[in-house]
Amino acid sequence: MFRKLMLLGVSIAPFLFSAQEAASEPQPKVAIIPSVGYAWRLAKTSSGITNDTKNYIKGLKNGIDVSIGTYYLLNGNGAIGLKYSGYFASSDGRLTVQDNNGQNVSGFVSTKDNISFIGASYMFSNFKEDTKHKLFYDISLGVITYTTKTGNVKGTGANVGAEINLAYQYALNDHVFIGPKLGLTGGSLSKMKYNGTTINFGDDEREGLTRLSLSAAATFRF
């Protein structure tokens, strides 16, 4: 589904913004776009688990989302650059597992999760148009990484990832815009390392990293 959305975004992006002739006065060539907001992981929760486990997992499925993109503004409406985004969540809870003897063992656990994406990005915008109402759309392809830590157990993994964003902003002046941004970051892991030991996942056990985010974004043009 995420791949289809990316293809759709690429196909409609040229029609979102009409080509503009270069202004007579020099235009800013660099745009820096930071954002901060909230995100929700979209992977399904396994069925047949206890309420304590559900509540524990629920705490890890929503968290803080931050990002920053740096772009070189090309002639017309396009721009190329680099994009970073990060997701941070934590959860505490009591979990029950079976030991080697088949006995149920219950204990309190605390987990911190971080999902990071970094990649090359292409952006379409109407930043050069003479209007207070600004729009931009970007699509990025790069590497997505996942780090999870529970007690002294640390898990890490990485794979190819992608991200798309759509934003509306209001121009405070010619160089500063602010407004809401909707984003979708996608990726999954077929294997991870836990304290140096590699664990391979089955097709139905892949670690889903896709998340939907809603943020406040600012654009600074230089």
Accessible surface in RSA format (square Angstrom, percent):
REM  Atomic radii and reference values for relative SASA: ProtOr
REM  Chains: A
REM  Algorithm: Lee & Richards
REM  Probe-radius: 1.40
REM  Slices: 20
REM RES _ NUM      All-atoms   Total-Side   Main-Chain    Non-polar    All polar
REM                ABS   REL    ABS   REL    ABS   REL    ABS   REL    ABS   REL
RES MET A   1   180.34  93.4 140.30  92.9  40.04  95.3 104.20  88.6  76.15 100.9
RES PHE A   2    36.83  18.4  32.20  19.9   4.63  12.0  32.66  19.8   4.17  11.9
RES ARG A   3   187.35  78.7 183.92  93.8   3.42   8.1  61.18  83.6 126.17  76.5
RES LYS A   4   156.86  76.5 151.08  92.7   5.78  13.8  95.63  86.1  61.23  65.2
RES LEU A   5    60.35  33.6  57.08  40.8   3.27   8.2  57.32  40.3   3.03   8.1
RES MET A   6    33.11  17.1  33.09  21.9   0.02   0.1  25.02  21.3   8.09  10.7
RES LEU A   7   116.65  65.0 111.90  80.1   4.75  11.9 112.46  79.0   4.19  11.3
RES LEU A   8   100.10  55.7  95.56  68.4   4.54  11.4  99.44  69.8   0.67   1.8
RES GLY A   9     5.00   6.2   0.00   N/A   5.00   6.2   4.80  13.2   0.21   0.5
RES VAL A  10    79.84  52.5  74.47  67.4   5.36  12.9  75.88  65.9   3.96  10.7
RES SER A  11    61.79  52.2  45.55  60.8  16.23  37.4  49.47 105.4  12.31  17.2
RES ILE A  12    72.38  41.2  72.33  53.9   0.04   0.1  72.33  52.1   0.04   0.1
RES ALA A  13     0.24   0.2   0.00   0.0   0.24   0.5   0.00   0.0   0.24   0.6
RES PRO A  14    77.41  56.4  57.18  52.1  20.23  73.5  61.90  51.1  15.51  96.4
RES PHE A  15   174.92  87.5 142.12  88.0  32.80  85.4 147.36  89.3  27.56  78.9
RES LEU A  16    78.65  43.8  52.93  37.9  25.72  64.7  55.73  39.1  22.93  61.7
RES PHE A  17    15.12   7.6   5.19   3.2   9.93  25.8   7.45   4.5   7.66  21.9
RES SER A  18    74.66  63.1  59.14  78.9  15.52  35.8  54.22 115.5  20.44  28.6
RES ALA A  19    96.16  88.4  67.07 103.5  29.09  66.2  69.14  97.4  27.02  71.6
RES GLN A  20    70.78  39.6  53.56  39.1  17.22  41.0  10.52  22.4  60.27  45.7
RES GLU A  21   170.72  98.0 143.57 108.6  27.15  64.6  63.99 123.8 106.73  87.1
RES ALA A  22   100.01  92.0  62.20  96.0  37.81  86.0  72.14 101.6  27.87  73.8
RES ALA A  23    50.15  46.1  25.85  39.9  24.30  55.3  34.77  49.0  15.38  40.7
RES SER A  24   127.92 108.1  80.48 107.4  47.44 109.3  59.60 126.9  68.32  95.7
RES GLU A  25   114.62  65.8 109.36  82.7   5.26  12.5  34.56  66.8  80.06  65.4
RES PRO A  26   130.71  95.3 103.63  94.5  27.09  98.5 115.38  95.3  15.33  95.3
RES GLN A  27    47.02  26.3  31.84  23.3  15.18  36.1  15.33  32.6  31.70  24.0
RES PRO A  28    19.34  14.1  12.12  11.0   7.22  26.3  18.63  15.4   0.72   4.5
RES LYS A  29    81.76  39.9  80.50  49.4   1.26   3.0  62.89  56.6  18.87  20.1
RES VAL A  30    53.64  35.3  53.64  48.6   0.00   0.0  53.64  46.6   0.00   0.0
RES ALA A  31     0.00   0.0   0.00   0.0   0.00   0.0   0.00   0.0   0.00   0.0
RES ILE A  32    53.50  30.4  53.50  39.9   0.00   0.0  53.50  38.5   0.00   0.0
RES ILE A  33     7.91   4.5   6.48   4.8   1.43   3.4   6.48   4.7   1.43   3.9
RES PRO A  34    43.34  31.6  42.30  38.6   1.04   3.8  42.42  35.0   0.93   5.8
RES SER A  35     9.63   8.1   0.09   0.1   9.54  22.0   4.91  10.4   4.73   6.6
RES VAL A  36    86.81  57.1  83.65  75.7   3.16   7.6  83.65  72.7   3.16   8.6
RES GLY A  37    19.27  23.8   0.00   N/A  19.27  23.8  17.54  48.1   1.73   3.9
RES TYR A  38    89.90  42.0  89.62  51.0   0.28   0.7  63.42  47.7  26.48  32.6
RES ALA A  39     0.00   0.0   0.00   0.0   0.00   0.0   0.00   0.0   0.00   0.0
RES TRP A  40   103.94  41.7 103.94  50.3   0.00   0.0  84.45  45.0  19.49  31.6
RES ARG A  41    21.97   9.2  14.84   7.6   7.14  17.0   2.36   3.2  19.61  11.9
RES LEU A  42    91.39  50.9  66.77  47.8  24.61  61.9  70.81  49.7  20.58  55.4
RES ALA A  43    37.19  34.2  25.16  38.8  12.03  27.4  35.68  50.3   1.50   4.0
RES LYS A  44   202.39  98.7 170.41 104.6  31.98  76.1 117.84 106.1  84.55  90.1
RES THR A  45    57.25  40.7  29.70  30.1  27.55  65.7  26.34  35.4  30.91  46.7
RES SER A  46    81.22  68.6  66.07  88.2  15.15  34.9  36.18  77.0  45.04  63.1
RES SER A  47   107.17  90.6  81.68 109.0  25.49  58.7  50.45 107.4  56.71  79.5
RES GLY A  48    84.88 104.7   0.00   N/A  84.88 104.7  43.15 118.4  41.73  93.5
RES ILE A  49    47.40  27.0  29.52  22.0  17.88  43.1  34.93  25.2  12.47  33.8
RES THR A  50    79.65  56.7  70.73  71.7   8.92  21.3  76.43 102.7   3.22   4.9
RES ASN A  51   110.88  76.5 105.38 101.8   5.50  13.2  24.73  59.5  86.14  83.3
RES ASP A  52    79.47  55.7  74.64  74.3   4.83  11.4   9.75  23.0  69.72  69.5
RES THR A  53    27.48  19.5  27.48  27.9   0.00   0.0  18.46  24.8   9.02  13.6
RES LYS A  54    97.00  47.3  92.97  57.0   4.02   9.6  41.11  37.0  55.89  59.5
RES ASN A  55    99.65  68.7  89.02  86.0  10.63  25.6  26.66  64.2  72.99  70.6
RES TYR A  56    24.48  11.4  22.86  13.0   1.62   4.2  13.83  10.4  10.65  13.1
RES ILE A  57    49.18  28.0  49.18  36.6   0.00   0.0  49.18  35.4   0.00   0.0
RES LYS A  58   139.09  67.9 136.75  83.9   2.34   5.6  81.33  73.2  57.76  61.5
RES GLY A  59    25.79  31.8   0.00   N/A  25.79  31.8  21.89  60.1   3.91   8.8
RES LEU A  60    19.82  11.0  19.77  14.1   0.05   0.1  19.77  13.9   0.05   0.1
RES LYS A  61    49.98  24.4  48.34  29.7   1.64   3.9  30.57  27.5  19.41  20.7
RES ASN A  62    41.47  28.6  36.95  35.7   4.52  10.9   2.39   5.8  39.08  37.8
RES GLY A  63     6.07   7.5   0.00   N/A   6.07   7.5   6.07  16.7   0.00   0.0
RES ILE A  64    81.71  46.5  81.71  60.9   0.00   0.0  81.71  58.8   0.00   0.0
RES ASP A  65     3.48   2.4   3.48   3.5   0.00   0.0   0.00   0.0   3.48   3.5
RES VAL A  66    44.33  29.2  44.33  40.1   0.00   0.0  44.33  38.5   0.00   0.0
RES SER A  67     7.11   6.0   1.28   1.7   5.83  13.4   2.03   4.3   5.08   7.1
RES ILE A  68    78.73  44.8  76.79  57.2   1.94   4.7  76.79  55.3   1.94   5.3
RES GLY A  69     0.93   1.1   0.00   N/A   0.93   1.1   0.88   2.4   0.05   0.1
RES THR A  70    65.05  46.3  62.33  63.2   2.72   6.5  43.94  59.0  21.11  31.9
RES TYR A  71     3.42   1.6   1.40   0.8   2.01   5.2   2.92   2.2   0.49   0.6
RES TYR A  72   108.83  50.8 106.24  60.4   2.59   6.7  74.47  56.0  34.36  42.4
RES LEU A  73     4.61   2.6   4.61   3.3   0.00   0.0   4.61   3.2   0.00   0.0
RES LEU A  74    54.47  30.3  52.56  37.6   1.91   4.8  54.47  38.3   0.00   0.0
RES ASN A  75   131.11  90.4 108.00 104.4  23.12  55.7  33.69  81.1  97.42  94.2
RES GLY A  76    25.89  31.9   0.00   N/A  25.89  31.9  17.18  47.1   8.71  19.5
RES ASN A  77    22.20  15.3  11.44  11.1  10.76  25.9  10.01  24.1  12.19  11.8
RES GLY A  78     9.20  11.3   0.00   N/A   9.20  11.3   2.91   8.0   6.29  14.1
RES ALA A  79     0.56   0.5   0.56   0.9   0.00   0.0   0.56   0.8   0.00   0.0
RES ILE A  80    84.42  48.0  83.30  62.1   1.12   2.7  83.30  60.0   1.12   3.0
RES GLY A  81    20.24  25.0   0.00   N/A  20.24  25.0  14.27  39.2   5.98  13.4
RES LEU A  82   116.86  65.1 114.67  82.0   2.19   5.5 114.67  80.5   2.19   5.9
RES LYS A  83     7.22   3.5   5.81   3.6   1.41   3.4   6.68   6.0   0.54   0.6
RES TYR A  84    72.73  34.0  71.90  40.9   0.83   2.2  58.43  43.9  14.30  17.6
RES SER A  85     1.51   1.3   1.51   2.0   0.00   0.0   1.51   3.2   0.00   0.0
RES GLY A  86     0.00   0.0   0.00   N/A   0.00   0.0   0.00   0.0   0.00   0.0
RES TYR A  87     0.00   0.0   0.00   0.0   0.00   0.0   0.00   0.0   0.00   0.0
RES PHE A  88    89.06  44.6  85.12  52.7   3.94  10.3  85.12  51.6   3.94  11.3
RES ALA A  89    11.74  10.8   0.00   0.0  11.74  26.7   8.14  11.5   3.60   9.5
RES SER A  90    69.11  58.4  51.84  69.2  17.27  39.8  14.48  30.8  54.63  76.5
RES SER A  91    11.93  10.1   4.03   5.4   7.89  18.2   7.65  16.3   4.28   6.0
RES ASP A  92    89.76  62.9  64.19  63.9  25.57  60.5  14.28  33.6  75.48  75.3
RES GLY A  93    14.33  17.7   0.00   N/A  14.33  17.7  14.33  39.3   0.00   0.0
RES ARG A  94   125.97  52.9 120.14  61.2   5.83  13.9  41.92  57.3  84.05  50.9
RES LEU A  95    36.67  20.4  33.51  24.0   3.16   8.0  33.94  23.8   2.74   7.4
RES THR A  96    70.41  50.1  46.56  47.2  23.85  56.8  26.46  35.5  43.94  66.4
RES VAL A  97    94.89  62.4  87.72  79.4   7.18  17.3  94.89  82.4   0.00   0.0
RES GLN A  98   130.29  72.9 102.11  74.6  28.18  67.1  25.02  53.2 105.28  79.8
RES ASP A  99    59.32  41.6  40.44  40.2  18.89  44.7  33.94  79.9  25.38  25.3
RES ASN A 100   163.30 112.6 124.27 120.1  39.04  94.0  35.31  85.0 128.00 123.7
RES ASN A 101   126.24  87.1  97.88  94.6  28.36  68.3  23.11  55.6 103.13  99.7
RES GLY A 102    42.81  52.8   0.00   N/A  42.81  52.8  23.63  64.8  19.18  43.0
RES GLN A 103   115.41  64.5 114.05  83.3   1.36   3.2  32.01  68.1  83.40  63.3
RES ASN A 104   109.92  75.8  80.14  77.4  29.78  71.7  16.87  40.6  93.05  89.9
RES VAL A 105    72.51  47.7  69.32  62.8   3.20   7.7  71.43  62.1   1.08   2.9
RES SER A 106    59.16  50.0  32.88  43.9  26.28  60.5  29.73  63.3  29.43  41.2
RES GLY A 107    29.20  36.0   0.00   N/A  29.20  36.0  26.65  73.1   2.55   5.7
RES PHE A 108   132.72  66.4 104.14  64.5  28.58  74.4 104.14  63.1  28.58  81.8
RES VAL A 109    37.23  24.5  32.59  29.5   4.63  11.2  37.23  32.3   0.00   0.0
RES SER A 110    54.28  45.9  45.22  60.4   9.06  20.9  27.71  59.0  26.57  37.2
RES THR A 111     2.53   1.8   2.46   2.5   0.07   0.2   2.53   3.4   0.00   0.0
RES LYS A 112   147.50  72.0 144.02  88.4   3.48   8.3  86.43  77.8  61.07  65.1
RES ASP A 113     5.84   4.1   1.09   1.1   4.75  11.2   0.91   2.2   4.93   4.9
RES ASN A 114    40.25  27.8  39.38  38.1   0.87   2.1  15.23  36.7  25.02  24.2
RES ILE A 115     0.00   0.0   0.00   0.0   0.00   0.0   0.00   0.0   0.00   0.0
RES SER A 116    23.70  20.0  22.92  30.6   0.78   1.8  15.73  33.5   7.97  11.2
RES PHE A 117     0.61   0.3   0.00   0.0   0.61   1.6   0.61   0.4   0.00   0.0
RES ILE A 118   101.59  57.8  99.70  74.3   1.89   4.6  99.70  71.8   1.89   5.1
RES GLY A 119     8.62  10.6   0.00   N/A   8.62  10.6   8.62  23.6   0.00   0.0
RES ALA A 120    66.01  60.7  58.53  90.3   7.48  17.0  59.09  83.2   6.92  18.3
RES SER A 121     6.90   5.8   0.00   0.0   6.90  15.9   2.66   5.7   4.24   5.9
RES TYR A 122    83.61  39.0  82.84  47.1   0.77   2.0  56.73  42.6  26.88  33.1
RES MET A 123     0.77   0.4   0.77   0.5   0.00   0.0   0.77   0.7   0.00   0.0
RES PHE A 124    39.25  19.6  39.25  24.3   0.00   0.0  39.25  23.8   0.00   0.0
RES SER A 125     5.56   4.7   5.14   6.9   0.42   1.0   0.10   0.2   5.46   7.6
RES ASN A 126    11.83   8.2  11.83  11.4   0.00   0.0   1.14   2.7  10.69  10.3
RES PHE A 127     3.79   1.9   1.61   1.0   2.18   5.7   1.61   1.0   2.18   6.2
RES LYS A 128    51.25  25.0  28.81  17.7  22.43  53.4  23.43  21.1  27.81  29.6
RES GLU A 129    43.16  24.8  36.30  27.5   6.86  16.3   8.96  17.3  34.20  27.9
RES ASP A 130   156.39 109.5 118.63 118.1  37.76  89.3  44.00 103.6 112.39 112.1
RES THR A 131    46.36  33.0  30.72  31.1  15.64  37.3  28.76  38.6  17.59  26.6
RES LYS A 132   100.41  49.0  97.12  59.6   3.30   7.8  67.01  60.3  33.41  35.6
RES HIS A 133   101.83  55.7  99.40  69.1   2.43   6.2  69.33  71.5  32.50  37.8
RES LYS A 134     9.20   4.5   9.10   5.6   0.10   0.2   2.70   2.4   6.51   6.9
RES LEU A 135    74.52  41.5  74.13  53.0   0.39   1.0  74.52  52.3   0.00   0.0
RES PHE A 136     1.65   0.8   1.65   1.0   0.00   0.0   1.65   1.0   0.00   0.0
RES TYR A 137    15.07   7.0  15.07   8.6   0.00   0.0  15.00  11.3   0.06   0.1
RES ASP A 138     2.74   1.9   2.74   2.7   0.00   0.0   0.00   0.0   2.74   2.7
RES ILE A 139    24.65  14.0  21.47  16.0   3.18   7.7  21.49  15.5   3.16   8.6
RES SER A 140     2.27   1.9   0.00   0.0   2.27   5.2   2.27   4.8   0.00   0.0
RES LEU A 141   107.58  59.9 100.12  71.6   7.45  18.7 100.12  70.3   7.45  20.1
RES GLY A 142    16.66  20.6   0.00   N/A  16.66  20.6  14.27  39.2   2.40   5.4
RES VAL A 143    72.84  47.9  72.10  65.3   0.74   1.8  72.10  62.6   0.74   2.0
RES ILE A 144     0.00   0.0   0.00   0.0   0.00   0.0   0.00   0.0   0.00   0.0
RES THR A 145    53.39  38.0  53.04  53.8   0.35   0.8  39.80  53.5  13.60  20.6
RES TYR A 146    13.27   6.2  12.40   7.1   0.86   2.2   1.65   1.2  11.62  14.3
RES THR A 147    44.68  31.8  43.95  44.6   0.72   1.7  22.36  30.0  22.31  33.7
RES THR A 148    19.37  13.8  18.87  19.1   0.50   1.2  12.61  16.9   6.76  10.2
RES LYS A 149   108.64  53.0 105.85  64.9   2.79   6.6  49.01  44.1  59.63  63.5
RES THR A 150    42.80  30.4  39.05  39.6   3.75   8.9  29.69  39.9  13.11  19.8
RES GLY A 151    59.77  73.7   0.00   N/A  59.77  73.7  45.26 124.2  14.51  32.5
RES ASN A 152   131.36  90.6 110.21 106.5  21.14  50.9  41.91 100.9  89.45  86.5
RES VAL A 153    67.26  44.3  66.04  59.8   1.21   2.9  66.04  57.4   1.21   3.3
RES LYS A 154   100.49  49.0  98.12  60.2   2.37   5.6  40.51  36.5  59.98  63.9
RES GLY A 155     0.55   0.7   0.00   N/A   0.55   0.7   0.00   0.0   0.55   1.2
RES THR A 156    51.86  36.9  50.38  51.1   1.48   3.5  33.58  45.1  18.29  27.6
RES GLY A 157    14.72  18.1   0.00   N/A  14.72  18.1  12.03  33.0   2.69   6.0
RES ALA A 158    64.66  59.4  35.65  55.0  29.01  66.0  35.89  50.5  28.76  76.2
RES ASN A 159    55.09  38.0  44.60  43.1  10.49  25.2  12.76  30.7  42.33  40.9
RES VAL A 160   100.63  66.2  90.51  81.9  10.11  24.4  90.58  78.7  10.04  27.2
RES GLY A 161     3.70   4.6   0.00   N/A   3.70   4.6   3.70  10.1   0.00   0.0
RES ALA A 162     7.50   6.9   7.12  11.0   0.38   0.9   7.12  10.0   0.38   1.0
RES GLU A 163     3.92   2.2   3.92   3.0   0.00   0.0   1.79   3.5   2.13   1.7
RES ILE A 164    23.88  13.6  23.52  17.5   0.36   0.9  23.52  16.9   0.36   1.0
RES ASN A 165     4.00   2.8   1.28   1.2   2.73   6.6   2.52   6.1   1.48   1.4
RES LEU A 166    92.79  51.7  89.11  63.7   3.68   9.3  89.11  62.6   3.68   9.9
RES ALA A 167     3.05   2.8   0.00   0.0   3.05   6.9   3.03   4.3   0.02   0.0
RES TYR A 168    83.91  39.2  81.10  46.1   2.81   7.3  71.03  53.4  12.88  15.9
RES GLN A 169     0.59   0.3   0.59   0.4   0.00   0.0   0.59   1.3   0.00   0.0
RES TYR A 170    95.92  44.8  95.92  54.6   0.00   0.0  62.25  46.8  33.67  41.5
RES ALA A 171     5.34   4.9   5.18   8.0   0.15   0.3   5.18   7.3   0.15   0.4
RES LEU A 172    95.94  53.4  70.37  50.3  25.57  64.3  72.90  51.2  23.04  62.0
RES ASN A 173    75.36  52.0  68.93  66.6   6.44  15.5  35.68  85.9  39.68  38.4
RES ASP A 174   100.96  70.7  96.25  95.8   4.71  11.1  19.69  46.3  81.27  81.1
RES HIS A 175    91.11  49.8  90.78  63.1   0.32   0.8  63.10  65.0  28.00  32.6
RES VAL A 176    36.82  24.2  36.82  33.3   0.00   0.0  36.82  32.0   0.00   0.0
RES PHE A 177     0.66   0.3   0.66   0.4   0.00   0.0   0.66   0.4   0.00   0.0
RES ILE A 178    80.55  45.8  78.90  58.8   1.65   4.0  78.90  56.8   1.65   4.5
RES GLY A 179    16.03  19.8   0.00   N/A  16.03  19.8  14.02  38.5   2.00   4.5
RES PRO A 180    76.14  55.5  71.86  65.5   4.28  15.6  73.65  60.8   2.49  15.5
RES LYS A 181     6.40   3.1   5.10   3.1   1.31   3.1   4.04   3.6   2.36   2.5
RES LEU A 182    90.55  50.4  86.88  62.2   3.66   9.2  86.88  61.0   3.66   9.9
RES GLY A 183     2.88   3.6   0.00   N/A   2.88   3.6   2.87   7.9   0.01   0.0
RES LEU A 184    19.94  11.1  19.65  14.1   0.29   0.7  19.73  13.9   0.21   0.6
RES THR A 185     4.24   3.0   4.07   4.1   0.17   0.4   0.00   0.0   4.24   6.4
RES GLY A 186     3.26   4.0   0.00   N/A   3.26   4.0   2.01   5.5   1.25   2.8
RES GLY A 187    17.15  21.1   0.00   N/A  17.15  21.1  11.80  32.4   5.35  12.0
RES SER A 188    31.78  26.9  29.33  39.1   2.45   5.6  14.94  31.8  16.84  23.6
RES LEU A 189     1.25   0.7   0.96   0.7   0.29   0.7   1.25   0.9   0.00   0.0
RES SER A 190    44.48  37.6  40.96  54.7   3.52   8.1  15.88  33.8  28.60  40.1
RES LYS A 191   116.49  56.8 113.18  69.4   3.32   7.9  56.97  51.3  59.52  63.4
RES MET A 192     2.77   1.4   0.05   0.0   2.73   6.5   2.73   2.3   0.05   0.1
RES LYS A 193   111.94  54.6 110.87  68.0   1.07   2.6  53.77  48.4  58.18  62.0
RES TYR A 194    70.17  32.8  66.13  37.6   4.04  10.5  46.48  34.9  23.69  29.2
RES ASN A 195    96.46  66.5  58.87  56.9  37.59  90.5  38.61  92.9  57.84  55.9
RES GLY A 196    63.53  78.3   0.00   N/A  63.53  78.3  31.77  87.2  31.76  71.1
RES THR A 197    84.46  60.1  80.20  81.3   4.26  10.1  52.49  70.5  31.97  48.3
RES THR A 198    60.68  43.2  40.12  40.7  20.56  49.0  28.25  38.0  32.43  49.0
RES ILE A 199    76.79  43.7  75.11  56.0   1.68   4.1  76.79  55.3   0.00   0.0
RES ASN A 200   112.98  77.9  88.75  85.8  24.23  58.4  29.53  71.1  83.45  80.7
RES PHE A 201    42.67  21.3  25.47  15.8  17.20  44.7  26.60  16.1  16.07  46.0
RES GLY A 202    35.02  43.2   0.00   N/A  35.02  43.2  32.07  88.0   2.95   6.6
RES ASP A 203   132.00  92.5 109.95 109.4  22.04  52.1  31.56  74.3 100.44 100.2
RES ASP A 204   148.07 103.7 110.02 109.5  38.05  90.0  38.54  90.7 109.53 109.2
RES GLU A 205   120.03  68.9 100.19  75.8  19.84  47.2  41.93  81.1  78.10  63.8
RES ARG A 206   101.59  42.7  80.03  40.8  21.56  51.3  28.83  39.4  72.75  44.1
RES GLU A 207    47.64  27.4  45.18  34.2   2.46   5.8   3.11   6.0  44.53  36.4
RES GLY A 208    19.64  24.2   0.00   N/A  19.64  24.2  16.09  44.1   3.56   8.0
RES LEU A 209     0.00   0.0   0.00   0.0   0.00   0.0   0.00   0.0   0.00   0.0
RES THR A 210    33.82  24.1  33.68  34.1   0.15   0.4  18.80  25.3  15.02  22.7
RES ARG A 211     0.78   0.3   0.55   0.3   0.23   0.6   0.24   0.3   0.54   0.3
RES LEU A 212    66.27  36.9  66.27  47.4   0.00   0.0  66.27  46.5   0.00   0.0
RES SER A 213     5.82   4.9   5.78   7.7   0.04   0.1   0.69   1.5   5.13   7.2
RES LEU A 214    94.61  52.7  89.36  63.9   5.25  13.2  89.36  62.8   5.25  14.1
RES SER A 215     6.71   5.7   0.00   0.0   6.71  15.4   4.56   9.7   2.14   3.0
RES ALA A 216    67.25  61.8  59.21  91.4   8.05  18.3  60.51  85.2   6.75  17.9
RES ALA A 217     3.89   3.6   0.00   0.0   3.89   8.8   1.90   2.7   1.99   5.3
RES ALA A 218    19.68  18.1  19.03  29.4   0.65   1.5  19.03  26.8   0.65   1.7
RES THR A 219     0.00   0.0   0.00   0.0   0.00   0.0   0.00   0.0   0.00   0.0
RES PHE A 220    76.44  38.2  76.41  47.3   0.03   0.1  76.44  46.3   0.00   0.0
RES ARG A 221    14.60   6.1  12.09   6.2   2.51   6.0   0.00   0.0  14.60   8.8
RES PHE A 222   136.30  68.2 108.78  67.4  27.52  71.6 132.74  80.5   3.56  10.2
END  Absolute sums over single chains surface
CHAIN  1 A    12653.2      10513.9       2139.3       7883.0       4770.1
END  Absolute sums over all chains
TOTAL         12653.2      10513.9       2139.3       7883.0       4770.1
